[in-house]
């Protein structure tokens, strides 16, 4: 009789111990899971932001390699000896896996819209320098109120001040075209027209009708 009672007490204690361990282990797992998931999410977000900034920096660096290269209206996309505004932008983005259409008007329809007071490095700025209601110029915002662009024979690829310039005064829209997750190649090319713009001319209209803007 004594042995039976002792055995029952032992079995009950063993059962309580087993349940206690199960609850402790399960509880520990539940507490760790949200923390681990949160940490992984932050790591992914930070890596994505870093990758995005790196691509933008690389695009700008590539563009600056062509400082001084001559401007030519309707420049062919197969050459880097001359550019017009949109062939220049198309080329430097293409070098880093981002496909854009040929003309500034087409390029102004891709990506996401950005307010002028919220420009970030890597955004495209579109202007109507002919004052005819039609976008005819694109430039690359590189930060610090600066544009990397090409315009006008005698100027070519250059870095210009944005605020107060003709491109600021004739600003139409800006677009963010570098994917935030920077995952793989980005195809923003859409439907192209073999390098011709909507009025049948190759490339874009000469910025400012060939005049040199002094706000550089």
Number of C-alpha atoms within 10 A of each C-alpha: 5 6 8 9 10 11 11 11 12 12 12 12 12 12 12 12 11 12 12 12 12 12 11 12 11 11 11 11 11 11 10 10 10 11 11 10 11 10 10 12 12 11 11 12 13 12 14 17 13 14 16 18 17 13 19 19 15 16 22 19 13 16 22 16 11 19 16 15 17 20 23 22 22 22 21 16 17 9 11 14 12 22 27 31 32 30 29 27 26 21 22 22 23 16 13 15 14 22 20 27 24 28 29 28 21 20 25 25 17 17 17 13 15 16 9 14 6 8 19 18 18 26 24 27 27 24 26 23 23 16 11 8 11 13 24 24 30 33 27 26 24 22 14 11 13 17 25 25 27 33 29 22 17 14 18 21 25 18 20 21 19 21 14 11 15 19 25 17 13 18 18 18 18 25 23 19 23 22 16 14 14 18 10 9 13 17 14 17 16 14 9 13 14 9 19 15 20 13 7 9 12 18 26 27 25 22 25 18 12 14 13 15 16 9 12 14
